[in-house]
């Protein structure tokens, strides 16, 4: 197997990965999307070349023609599938956001260790592939299965378990297309898992294997990293669904605007369901007023907008998202190490 040299100069790596040169480098193959590239326009999706990139290791070059997916473990029969085999199953399209668990990490005080994401590790795309559950049925996953462990092609240790009940959600995909293009190398091509609403770590990239296990998977990426910790530093549980969140894209943070009416707009999303409301405060959270919401898909983000006539001076503008389960974005997120 060959890999892309992720230690090359960031501008060269961006070109190698077919990425917009304006993405922000965080070292290795990790790049954030500047908020000005997310300015609400005519499309809810983020173009592939502008979509953030998160890699926990090297970037493998897998050939789509020879690629195989092996399904093994607690199954009736071990199977090996090509992309052509997968395309014989019912094909599904899904609009969904994808967010790194560490998105917004630098908003914490103190800032935890890890990639110093601002609010630039989230995007929304249309994905195409087949339901993971349909693939598991081909192998005959046995009833006492607890987890489905995805194997990434970037390293033997890149394995993460997904509860079998979640794996059978029809919206959980093995995706080979992103925004109507073959899945880019940077995003796990030729095929990856897509677990809508969950932290990006659950959506294993460069997928090469699925293993059904009779015990909860306790590998590094489930038990030691991408987990919540208690006050004593002991792991509590893996990170799963992403909480409701909103993003102000315009005006920009710290931007100086001419006096007069302006539009305040951005995006909102939740891993627990569709966004039901976005409220905006122009006085640091003392009062709130509802913003208008544009239509959107349940598992994707939604554009919101409101008008504002500010007085001269400095203003702290805040947005608060609420989803269909009435879960609301807190004014201050609880500190955690991820």
C-alpha positions as CSV (number, residue, x, y, z in Angstrom):
1,X,0.0,0.0,0.0
2,X,1.2,3.5,-0.8
3,X,0.6,6.7,1.1
4,X,0.6,10.4,0.5
5,X,3.4,12.2,2.1
6,X,1.6,14.3,4.7
7,X,4.8,16.0,5.9
8,X,5.1,18.0,2.7
9,X,4.5,21.8,2.8
10,X,0.8,22.5,3.5
11,X,0.3,24.3,0.2
12,X,1.7,21.3,-1.6
13,X,-0.4,18.9,0.4
14,X,-3.5,20.9,-0.3
15,X,-2.8,20.7,-4.0
16,X,-2.2,17.0,-3.8
17,X,-5.5,16.5,-2.0
18,X,-7.3,18.7,-4.5
19,X,-8.2,21.3,-1.8
20,X,-8.8,25.0,-1.9
21,X,-5.6,26.8,-1.0
22,X,-7.4,29.0,1.6
23,X,-8.0,26.1,4.0
24,X,-6.3,26.5,7.3
25,X,-3.5,24.0,8.1
26,X,-3.2,22.4,11.5
27,X,-0.4,20.1,10.7
28,X,-0.4,16.8,8.8
29,X,-3.5,16.2,6.7
30,X,-5.7,18.4,8.9
31,X,-7.3,21.4,7.4
32,X,-10.1,23.7,8.5
33,X,-12.6,25.6,6.4
34,X,-12.4,29.4,7.0
35,X,-15.8,30.8,7.8
36,X,-15.8,33.1,4.8
37,X,-15.9,29.9,2.6
38,X,-19.1,28.8,4.5
39,X,-21.0,32.1,3.8
40,X,-24.6,31.1,3.2
41,X,-25.4,31.1,-0.5
42,X,-27.5,29.2,-2.9
43,X,-26.4,25.7,-1.7
44,X,-26.5,24.0,1.6
45,X,-23.6,21.8,0.8
46,X,-19.9,22.6,1.2
47,X,-17.9,22.0,-2.0
48,X,-15.5,19.0,-1.7
49,X,-12.4,21.2,-2.2
50,X,-13.6,23.4,0.7
51,X,-14.7,20.7,3.1
52,X,-12.5,20.4,6.2
53,X,-10.1,17.5,6.5
54,X,-9.4,15.4,9.6
55,X,-6.9,12.5,9.5
56,X,-5.6,10.7,12.6
57,X,-2.7,9.3,10.6
58,X,-1.4,8.8,7.1
59,X,-3.5,9.1,3.9
60,X,-3.6,5.8,2.0
61,X,-4.0,5.6,-1.8
62,X,-6.5,2.8,-2.4
63,X,-7.3,1.8,-6.0
64,X,-11.1,1.8,-6.5
65,X,-10.9,-1.1,-9.1
66,X,-9.1,-3.5,-6.7
67,X,-10.6,-2.3,-3.4
68,X,-12.4,-4.9,-1.4
69,X,-14.5,-4.8,1.8
70,X,-14.3,-7.9,4.0
71,X,-17.2,-8.6,6.5
72,X,-16.2,-11.1,9.1
73,X,-16.5,-12.1,12.8
74,X,-19.8,-13.1,14.3
75,X,-21.5,-13.8,11.0
76,X,-22.9,-16.7,9.1
77,X,-20.3,-16.3,6.4
78,X,-17.3,-14.1,5.8
79,X,-17.7,-12.2,2.6
80,X,-15.6,-9.9,0.4
81,X,-17.2,-7.2,-1.7
82,X,-16.1,-4.9,-4.5
83,X,-17.5,-1.5,-5.3
84,X,-19.4,-3.2,-8.1
85,X,-20.9,-5.7,-5.7
86,X,-22.0,-2.9,-3.4
87,X,-23.7,-1.1,-6.3
88,X,-26.0,-4.1,-6.8
89,X,-27.7,-3.2,-3.5
90,X,-30.3,-0.4,-3.2
91,X,-28.5,2.9,-3.6
92,X,-29.3,5.7,-1.1
93,X,-28.6,9.4,-1.1
94,X,-28.4,11.4,2.1
95,X,-27.7,15.0,3.0
96,X,-25.8,15.1,6.3
97,X,-23.4,17.2,8.2
98,X,-20.1,15.9,9.3
99,X,-18.3,17.4,12.3
100,X,-15.1,16.6,14.1
101,X,-15.5,16.0,17.8
102,X,-13.0,18.7,18.5
103,X,-14.6,21.4,16.5
104,X,-14.5,24.7,18.4
105,X,-11.8,23.3,20.8
106,X,-10.0,26.7,21.1
107,X,-13.2,28.2,22.6
108,X,-12.5,26.3,25.8
109,X,-10.6,27.9,28.7
110,X,-8.1,26.3,29.2
111,X,-7.7,25.0,25.7
112,X,-7.4,21.2,25.7
113,X,-4.7,19.3,23.9
114,X,-5.3,18.3,20.4
115,X,-5.8,19.9,17.0
116,X,-6.6,23.6,17.7
117,X,-9.8,23.8,15.7
118,X,-11.7,27.0,15.7
119,X,-15.2,26.6,14.4
120,X,-13.8,25.2,11.1
121,X,-14.2,21.5,11.4
122,X,-17.7,21.0,10.2
123,X,-19.4,20.7,6.8
124,X,-22.5,19.5,5.0
125,X,-22.6,17.3,2.0
126,X,-24.8,14.9,-0.1
127,X,-23.5,11.4,0.3
128,X,-24.4,8.3,-1.8
129,X,-23.8,4.7,-1.1
130,X,-25.6,1.7,0.4
131,X,-27.0,1.1,3.9
132,X,-24.5,-0.6,6.2
133,X,-27.3,-2.8,7.4
134,X,-27.9,-4.1,3.9
135,X,-24.2,-5.2,3.7
136,X,-24.4,-6.8,7.1
137,X,-27.4,-8.8,6.0
138,X,-25.4,-10.3,3.2
139,X,-23.0,-11.8,5.7
140,X,-25.7,-12.8,8.1
141,X,-24.8,-11.0,11.3
142,X,-25.8,-13.2,14.2
143,X,-28.3,-12.0,16.8
144,X,-25.9,-11.9,19.7
145,X,-23.7,-9.3,18.0
146,X,-22.9,-6.2,20.1
147,X,-20.7,-4.0,17.9
148,X,-19.7,-3.7,14.3
149,X,-16.0,-2.7,14.1
150,X,-14.9,-0.7,11.1
151,X,-11.3,-1.1,9.9
152,X,-9.7,1.9,8.3
153,X,-7.1,1.5,5.6
154,X,-4.8,4.1,7.1
155,X,-3.4,1.8,9.8
156,X,-4.1,-1.6,11.4
157,X,-5.0,0.2,14.6
158,X,-7.6,2.4,13.1
159,X,-10.6,0.5,14.3
160,X,-13.8,1.8,15.9
161,X,-16.8,0.0,17.2
162,X,-20.4,1.0,16.4
163,X,-23.3,-0.5,18.3
164,X,-25.1,-3.0,16.1
165,X,-28.4,-1.3,16.6
166,X,-27.0,1.9,15.2
167,X,-25.3,0.0,12.3
168,X,-28.7,-1.2,11.2
169,X,-30.1,2.4,11.0
170,X,-31.0,2.7,7.3
171,X,-29.3,6.2,7.3
172,X,-25.9,4.7,8.2
173,X,-24.1,4.3,4.9
174,X,-21.1,2.9,3.2
175,X,-20.6,5.9,1.0
176,X,-18.6,6.1,-2.3
177,X,-19.8,9.5,-3.5
178,X,-19.7,13.0,-2.0
179,X,-21.6,15.9,-3.6
180,X,-22.1,13.8,-6.8
181,X,-18.4,13.1,-7.2
182,X,-16.4,10.0,-6.4
183,X,-15.4,10.1,-2.7
184,X,-12.2,12.1,-2.6
185,X,-9.0,10.6,-1.2
186,X,-9.0,13.1,1.6
187,X,-12.4,12.0,2.7
188,X,-11.9,8.3,2.7
189,X,-12.2,7.2,-0.9
190,X,-13.0,4.9,-2.5
191,X,-15.5,4.1,0.3
192,X,-16.1,5.1,3.9
193,X,-18.7,4.7,6.6
194,X,-21.0,7.6,7.3
195,X,-22.8,7.7,10.6
196,X,-25.0,10.8,10.4
197,X,-25.1,13.0,13.4
198,X,-22.3,11.2,15.2
199,X,-18.8,12.7,15.7
200,X,-16.7,12.2,12.6
201,X,-14.5,9.6,14.2
202,X,-17.4,7.1,13.9
203,X,-17.4,7.4,10.1
204,X,-14.4,5.3,9.4
205,X,-12.5,6.4,6.3
206,X,-10.8,4.2,3.7
207,X,-13.0,1.4,4.9
208,X,-11.6,-2.1,4.3
209,X,-13.2,-4.3,6.9
210,X,-16.2,-4.8,9.1
211,X,-16.1,-7.2,12.1
212,X,-19.1,-8.3,14.1
213,X,-18.2,-8.8,17.8
214,X,-20.0,-10.4,20.7
215,X,-18.6,-7.9,23.2
216,X,-18.5,-4.1,23.2
217,X,-15.3,-3.1,21.3
218,X,-12.7,-1.7,23.7
219,X,-10.0,-0.6,21.3
220,X,-8.1,2.7,21.5
221,X,-10.5,4.8,19.5
222,X,-13.5,3.6,21.6
223,X,-12.0,3.4,25.1
224,X,-9.0,5.7,25.3
225,X,-9.6,8.4,22.7
226,X,-12.7,10.3,21.6
227,X,-14.3,9.6,24.9
228,X,-15.8,11.7,27.7
229,X,-13.8,11.7,31.0
230,X,-14.9,12.2,34.6
231,X,-13.3,14.6,37.1
232,X,-10.8,11.9,38.1
233,X,-9.7,11.4,34.6
234,X,-11.4,8.0,34.1
235,X,-13.2,7.4,30.7
236,X,-17.0,7.5,30.9
237,X,-18.2,6.6,27.4
238,X,-17.3,7.1,23.8
239,X,-18.4,10.3,22.0
240,X,-21.5,9.6,19.9
241,X,-24.1,12.1,18.7
242,X,-23.0,15.7,18.3
243,X,-25.0,18.2,20.3
244,X,-27.0,21.1,18.8
245,X,-24.8,23.9,17.6
246,X,-25.0,27.1,15.6
247,X,-22.5,29.1,13.6
248,X,-22.5,32.8,12.8
249,X,-21.0,33.2,9.4
250,X,-21.9,36.7,8.6
251,X,-20.9,39.2,10.0
252,X,-17.5,37.7,10.7
253,X,-16.0,37.5,14.2
254,X,-14.4,40.8,15.0
255,X,-15.5,42.4,11.7
256,X,-16.1,46.1,11.5
257,X,-19.3,47.1,9.6
258,X,-20.7,50.4,8.5
259,X,-23.6,51.6,10.5
260,X,-27.0,50.6,9.1
261,X,-29.2,47.6,8.7
262,X,-27.5,44.3,8.1
263,X,-28.1,40.6,7.8
264,X,-26.9,38.2,10.4
265,X,-26.8,34.6,9.1
266,X,-25.3,31.2,9.6
267,X,-25.9,27.5,9.9
268,X,-27.3,25.2,12.7
269,X,-27.2,21.5,13.1
270,X,-27.7,18.7,15.7
271,X,-26.9,15.0,15.8
272,X,-30.1,14.3,17.7
273,X,-32.5,15.5,15.0
274,X,-33.6,18.3,12.8
275,X,-33.1,21.9,13.9
276,X,-36.4,23.4,15.1
277,X,-35.4,26.9,16.0
278,X,-32.5,29.4,16.1
279,X,-32.6,32.4,18.4
280,X,-30.2,35.3,18.2
281,X,-29.0,37.7,20.9
282,X,-27.5,41.1,20.2
283,X,-26.8,42.0,23.8
284,X,-24.5,39.1,25.0
285,X,-27.4,36.8,25.9
286,X,-29.6,39.1,27.9
287,X,-32.4,38.9,25.4
288,X,-33.2,36.7,22.5
289,X,-35.3,36.8,19.3
290,X,-36.1,34.1,16.8
291,X,-34.3,33.9,13.5
292,X,-35.8,32.7,10.2
293,X,-35.0,29.1,9.2
294,X,-34.7,27.9,5.7
295,X,-35.8,24.4,4.7
296,X,-33.3,21.6,5.2
297,X,-32.9,17.9,5.5
298,X,-33.3,16.3,8.9
299,X,-29.7,15.1,9.1
300,X,-28.1,18.1,7.5
301,X,-27.6,21.6,8.7
302,X,-30.1,24.5,8.2
303,X,-29.5,28.0,7.2
304,X,-30.8,30.7,9.5
305,X,-31.0,34.5,9.0
306,X,-32.3,37.6,10.8
307,X,-32.1,41.4,10.2
308,X,-30.4,43.7,12.7
309,X,-30.2,47.5,13.0
310,X,-27.3,48.0,15.4
311,X,-26.3,51.2,17.2
312,X,-22.7,52.4,16.8
313,X,-20.2,50.6,19.0
314,X,-19.2,47.1,19.8
315,X,-21.7,44.3,20.1
316,X,-21.5,40.7,21.2
317,X,-23.8,38.7,18.9
318,X,-24.8,35.1,19.9
319,X,-26.8,32.4,18.3
320,X,-28.6,29.4,20.0
321,X,-29.8,26.3,18.2
322,X,-32.7,24.1,19.4
323,X,-33.5,20.7,17.8
324,X,-36.7,18.7,17.4
325,X,-36.0,17.0,20.8
326,X,-35.9,20.4,22.5
327,X,-32.2,20.1,23.2
328,X,-30.7,23.6,23.1
329,X,-27.2,24.8,22.6
330,X,-25.8,26.1,26.0
331,X,-24.4,29.6,26.3
332,X,-21.1,28.0,27.6
333,X,-20.3,24.4,26.7
334,X,-19.1,22.1,29.5
335,X,-15.4,21.8,29.3
336,X,-14.0,18.4,28.2
337,X,-10.7,17.1,26.9
338,X,-12.0,16.6,23.3
